[in-house]
Amino acid sequence: MWKADAVAAWTIGITMVINITVSSFIATMTPTFFRYLGKDPAIMSGPLSTIIQDIVSLMVYFMTAFMVYRFIG
């Protein structure tokens, strides 16, 4: 499939790079935010960080797909 559709391969590749970068940032900043609020970062940040990363990953994928297919495909 990837050999037949290079635009889809570029879309997935770009999305993976962005998602890895953004997920690392979110995973670092969530415990820091809860520590600032005076809450236990170990308990509070796990589920919330996962939910935020999932939502952001989907938004990044759809925005990247829209832009790549609009300008390239």
Summary of the structure (lengths in Angstrom):
residues: 73
radius of gyration: 16.0
end to end distance: 15.9
largest distance: 52.7
contacts: 184
relative contact order: 0.17
helix: 86%
strand: 0%
